[in-house]
Amino acid sequence: MTSFDTSPQPDVRRALLALAVVFVMLATTGWTALRHQRHPVPLQASLNAWEHGRMAGHRLPDPQSAPARLARFFASLTEGQRATLVRRYPLAVGNMNGAPVQLRYRANRIALGQAREVERERVRDARLTPSGQRQAALRMDRFEALTRPGRRILAFDPSGPGRVAEVFGDLRGAERISVVVPGVDTDLLTFQRAHRAHSAPVGMAKSLYAAERRAAPSIRTAVIAWADYTAPSGLGMDAATAMRAEDGALRLDALVRGLPGIAPVSLFCHSYGSVVCGVAAHRLPERVADIAVAGSPGMRAEDASRLRTTARVWAMRDADDWIQDVPYLELGGLGHGADPVAAEFGARVLSAREAKGHAGYFAPGTDSLRNFAGIGVGAYHSVSCAGGDDLCRTGLSGTTTTGRA
């Protein structure tokens, strides 16, 4: 009897491989997108519900409206009406730039409680792998920690790796506001650390807030730990391009425009966070008085003038920071441009003595933290320049709480 080889021939195998690749792409992109469209993530679901909501017979404003318009809308409501919106749409209100900050704190406390219960169910879900259950337990613990008394959560999104922002001090009554913009590997689970606390956003902001109060006890300050953008994960392609920074820049601009009052704002941008600040610089409102970068891979500009900002631009880098070995160039979308501490860049270069590497700029007892605090309270005469000269203070006067010196 004649036997026949029934194994796939080379052309057939290639076709099957191509089909398999297409299947995987559909499964991980198109089909996943459709599934997500049917089941929106929590924040989007809350925003969708808001868009179909009414108050006193009137449609609610577009949640993407300018912060000033949303502020006017909330100001027109009674306390009871505001409370109703918080109960119905906690995630939407909690992330709405222009909503009163106290209302956002209340809304995010509710949203965190709801997210915690979701993770509690996931911990007990036998369909999850042990690794998935452990991840759910970590997220549940983090959400629990963020709801502890005294914490002021200005933004919260549990989707994916998560986003969050926290306030230290009285944001409404502040005479100076500082915003800490962190870099890669920042998400809900890395927002706060017990070990080397000052290398995570919460520790950075708490350290800066304490230093500002020591530097100027009579000046009312507030500091925001702002991890409300999707930061790159690791030092891969996302970290080498401006894709994450472009989205982050839009979100940073919306944050600043939604802040209450008229107090000057100083941005303290670490590592990839300085890319976010550089991309955002030209669109930020004039109340942003200072942009200070530390351990920067570049700001997507060849010099400070090309940032097109009226803010003072400051830069520092510790002598032991590995970031200095990153090529300071931009080619084909890769890289982030010139070195901000180079003389030709034109930033005011500050001392970072004792910072001890890339993650140490907010550590107590360092020149870097003292300099950040001086900038944050407007005490520009107190900052120490790199090289021991006074070049970074050229043209600046003393303390100011209301604007540029």
Secondary structure, DSSP 8 states (H G I E B T S, - for coil): ------S--HHHHHHHHHHHHHHHHIIIIIHHHHHHHHS--HHHHHHHHHHT-EETTEE---TTS-HHHHHHHHHTS-HHHHHHHHHH-HHHHHT-TTS-HHHHHHHHHHHHHHHHHHHHHHHT-TTS-HHHHHHHHHHHHHHHHHTSTT-EEEEEE-STT-EEEEEEE-TTT-SEEEEEE--TT-STTTSS-STTGGGSHHHHHHHHHHHHHHH-TTS-EEEEEEE-S---SSSSHHHHSSHHHHHHHHHHHHHHHHSSS---EEEEEETHHHHHHHHHGGGS-TTEEEEEEES-S--SBSSGGGG--SSEEEEE--TT-GGGGS----BTTBS-BS-TTSGGG--EEB--TT--STT-TT-TT-HHHHHHHHHHTTBGGG--BGGGSSGGGTT--SB-SSS--
